[in-house]
Structure formats: C-alpha cells, structure tokens
C-alpha cells in the first residue's frame, strides 16, 4: 500500500515539473518575442498643377473702347492763349521804371529778371512738344479745361520756373500743363541787344 502511494506521488511530482517547465518556457518565449516596428501611414497627395487661363485682353469690347479713347485724345489737343501764339506776353509785375530803378544797370547784371515794359523785345516761342490729353480727364469725361500759369523764361530761352495761378476744373490739367511748358523753347527777351530773363503769364486751354 505504501509503495503504491509513493509511486503515485512520484508521478504527480513529475507531471507538476513538466507543467512548470512548460509554463516557464512559454513565459520566456512571450517576453523575448521581438517587437514589431510601428507601421507609419503615408498619405499621398496629388499635386498636379492647375493651368490658369488668363483672360484675353484683346476682346472686341476692349478694342472698341481703346479706339474711342484714341479718337478723343487726338481731337482734344490743348490750345494756347493768344499771348503765346504771338510775341506778346501778359505780365503780372509792375514796371521797373515806376520803381525808380536804373535800367542800364539792370542790363549789365547777368542775374536780373526784367518785366514786359522794360525789354525791347519780348520772348517768342520757337518750338513746343505735343501733349496727350490727360487720361484722368478722359476717364471722368472732363473734355474741356484751362490752366493759367506764371513762368520764368531765362536768357537761354528755357522755362526754368513755373507756378499754377488757377485752373478750371481743378485736379485734371495742372500736371499735363506743367510738363508741356517745361519742354517749350523760346527766343529769349532782349534789352539793348542782350538776352534777358523775363516773367510771363500764359493760359493753356484743353478741348477748345
């Protein structure tokens, strides 16, 4: 009887050892299992370029508008007052003789600026560049205007200084007038055979 008990005990012990070893090996295998690398998700984007279509500028409507603008600009050339078409200039300065100044001394002074009543010959325009009608005036349908300026004609026949006295309407023709006047070339005023500088006023009219 005792022998049978001992045999059963040995069998139970052997089975327990086998189960224990199997459990240990399973745990070891599980712990030593290599970690899998994380899977990174890649999102693909289609970056194909979208072709931009530029609007065609030379449309019939735009061409027609440009032709109308050209016809207006050709017809509306600036006109000059009678003072500039002839030798006469309007002046806004008093006579030097009225001030008791010796004009012989003035004639010898290279830097003197004389007036209309003091010179023997007034300045005469020789050439002037053409000017286009201001685009701002055309855009706002302002087709007429005038600018009165005061300008200094030096003894070489160039305009060296200008001043806007008045303009109608304001804000349209002043810049065009000043740019045009700067390009004018004169036969300078003279006194006793010498060229002298002189102040003068002039009115430039647009669309008249």
C-alpha positions as MATLAB code, in Angstrom:
seq = 'XXXXXXXXXXXXXXXXXXXXXXXXXXXXXXXXXXXXXXXXXXXXXXXXXXXXXXXXXXXXXXXXXXXXXXXXXXXXXXXXXXXXXXXXXXXXXXXXXXXXXXXXXXXXXXXXXXXXXXXXXXXXXXXXXXXXXXXXXXXXXXXXXXXXXXXXXXXXXXXXXXXXXXXXXXXXXXXXXXXXXXXXXXXXXXXXXXXXXXXXXXXXXXXX';
ca = [
       0.000    0.000    0.000;
       2.764    2.395    0.886;
       4.550    1.510   -2.293;
       1.508    2.424   -4.335;
       1.250    5.782   -2.586;
       4.891    6.544   -3.264;
       4.514    5.703   -6.954;
       1.507    7.995   -7.284;
       3.383   10.772   -5.552;
       6.319   10.435   -7.954;
       4.005   10.554  -10.955;
       2.225   13.628   -9.639;
       5.552   15.310   -8.959;
       6.796   14.504  -12.486;
       3.670   15.884  -14.117;
       3.904   19.024  -11.996;
       7.537   19.545  -13.027;
       6.663   19.132  -16.702;
       3.819   21.643  -16.425;
       6.029   24.065  -14.524;
       8.811   23.847  -17.130;
       6.316   24.331  -19.921;
       4.871   27.379  -18.227;
       8.337   28.895  -17.679;
       9.325   28.316  -21.317;
       6.065   29.861  -22.533;
       6.556   32.953  -20.422;
      10.179   33.285  -21.578;
       9.192   32.923  -25.232;
       6.481   35.544  -24.855;
       8.836   38.004  -23.202;
      11.571   37.516  -25.802;
       9.205   37.973  -28.776;
      10.654   40.806  -30.988;
       8.675   43.973  -31.082;
       7.162   44.798  -34.412;
       8.109   48.134  -35.921;
       5.223   50.596  -35.879;
       3.525   50.950  -39.188;
       3.626   54.508  -40.438;
       0.790   55.664  -42.535;
       1.714   57.589  -45.674;
      -0.839   59.780  -47.322;
      -0.261   60.542  -50.960;
      -1.436   63.857  -52.368;
      -1.956   64.557  -55.990;
      -0.097   67.815  -56.585;
      -0.791   68.163  -60.241;
      -0.694   71.802  -61.361;
      -3.839   73.531  -62.403;
      -3.373   75.519  -65.554;
      -4.503   79.114  -65.121;
      -6.300   80.627  -68.011;
      -5.533   84.290  -68.455;
      -8.289   86.441  -69.824;
      -7.690   87.629  -73.331;
      -7.145   91.370  -73.312;
      -7.834   91.984  -76.958;
     -11.566   91.425  -76.756;
     -13.783   93.273  -79.234;
     -15.318   95.352  -76.437;
     -11.928   96.446  -75.082;
     -10.587   97.205  -78.552;
     -13.609   99.363  -79.272;
     -13.084  101.284  -76.021;
      -9.408  101.875  -76.847;
     -10.272  103.181  -80.295;
     -12.756  105.613  -78.758;
     -10.104  106.835  -76.295;
      -7.595  107.369  -79.129;
     -10.095  109.393  -81.152;
     -10.863  111.578  -78.142;
      -7.194  112.168  -77.367;
      -6.490  113.074  -80.990;
      -9.348  115.562  -81.132;
      -8.823  117.185  -77.747;
      -5.405  118.780  -78.161;
      -4.511  121.642  -75.807;
      -4.754  125.146  -77.220;
      -2.664  128.147  -76.254;
      -3.904  131.604  -75.491;
      -3.227  134.363  -77.991;
      -0.333  135.637  -75.914;
       1.813  132.619  -76.742;
       0.882  132.383  -80.412;
       2.328  135.853  -80.994;
       5.188  137.792  -79.431;
       3.031  139.341  -76.718;
       3.031  138.039  -73.144;
       0.800  139.082  -70.278;
       2.754  140.151  -67.219;
       1.842  140.361  -63.539;
       4.813  142.509  -62.451;
       4.922  146.279  -62.179;
       7.193  148.379  -64.381;
      10.741  148.705  -63.075;
      10.852  152.316  -64.249;
       7.985  153.076  -61.884;
      10.216  151.977  -59.012;
      12.968  154.439  -59.955;
      15.459  151.707  -60.882;
      18.166  152.470  -63.438;
      17.536  150.015  -66.258;
      21.030  150.499  -67.697;
      22.440  148.956  -64.531;
      19.964  146.106  -64.793;
      21.041  145.315  -68.334;
      24.613  144.825  -67.135;
      23.521  142.427  -64.396;
      23.622  138.787  -65.566;
      21.116  137.603  -62.932;
      18.449  140.273  -63.359;
      14.876  139.315  -64.246;
      13.105  142.041  -66.190;
       9.461  142.740  -66.955;
       7.454  143.255  -70.134;
       7.599  147.044  -70.047;
      11.368  147.086  -69.587;
      12.546  144.927  -72.508;
      12.998  145.908  -76.131;
      11.766  142.559  -77.490;
       9.508  140.092  -75.730;
      10.161  136.331  -75.812;
       8.840  134.424  -78.815;
       8.081  130.723  -78.800;
      10.156  128.666  -81.225;
       9.018  125.115  -80.529;
       6.748  123.183  -78.211;
       6.231  119.458  -77.792;
       2.832  117.904  -78.323;
       0.987  116.677  -75.265;
      -1.597  113.974  -74.844;
      -4.949  114.739  -73.300;
      -4.851  113.644  -69.617;
      -6.214  110.117  -69.153;
      -7.887  111.061  -65.867;
      -9.897  113.765  -67.636;
     -10.941  111.309  -70.355;
     -11.923  108.684  -67.786;
     -14.129  111.205  -65.949;
     -15.462  112.626  -69.233;
     -13.969  116.059  -68.495;
     -13.391  117.249  -72.051;
     -12.659  120.951  -71.508;
     -10.479  122.921  -69.149;
      -7.911  125.669  -68.787;
      -4.821  126.359  -66.697;
      -3.221  129.759  -66.103;
       0.468  129.631  -65.270;
       3.238  132.058  -64.380;
       6.596  131.091  -65.867;
      10.149  132.339  -65.869;
      11.879  132.396  -69.259;
      15.644  132.630  -68.860;
      18.077  134.332  -71.222;
      18.796  130.991  -72.951;
      15.153  130.656  -73.941;
      14.177  127.904  -71.490;
      11.419  127.784  -68.877;
      13.154  127.421  -65.526;
      10.340  128.083  -63.079;
       6.570  127.654  -63.192;
       3.640  128.333  -60.916;
      -0.041  127.431  -61.243;
      -2.160  130.548  -60.786;
      -5.572  128.984  -61.378;
      -7.205  126.065  -63.178;
     -10.707  125.090  -64.236;
     -11.705  122.441  -63.306;
      -9.141  121.699  -60.648;
      -7.250  118.421  -60.457;
      -7.237  117.421  -64.132;
      -4.934  119.512  -66.315;
      -2.308  121.030  -63.997;
       0.342  118.294  -64.277;
      -0.026  117.999  -68.045;
       0.338  121.761  -68.430;
       3.490  121.994  -66.315;
       5.067  119.072  -68.171;
       4.277  120.684  -71.515;
       5.589  124.121  -70.549;
       8.926  122.699  -69.397;
       9.570  121.472  -72.946;
       8.958  124.823  -74.649;
      11.836  126.607  -76.372;
      11.841  130.395  -76.774;
      13.732  133.111  -78.475;
      14.552  134.986  -75.261;
      13.517  138.530  -74.490;
      16.168  141.143  -75.193;
      17.187  144.548  -73.896;
      19.766  146.723  -75.665;
      20.993  143.789  -77.726;
      21.303  141.395  -74.778;
      19.181  138.387  -73.926;
      17.444  138.757  -70.573;
      15.205  136.665  -68.339;
      11.567  137.635  -68.002;
       8.470  136.580  -66.056;
       5.296  135.950  -68.068;
       1.778  134.596  -67.665;
       0.140  132.160  -70.048;
      -3.217  130.378  -70.300;
      -3.331  126.857  -71.775;
      -6.766  125.629  -72.827;
      -7.753  121.994  -73.364;
     -10.519  120.806  -75.672;
     -11.219  124.214  -77.184;
];
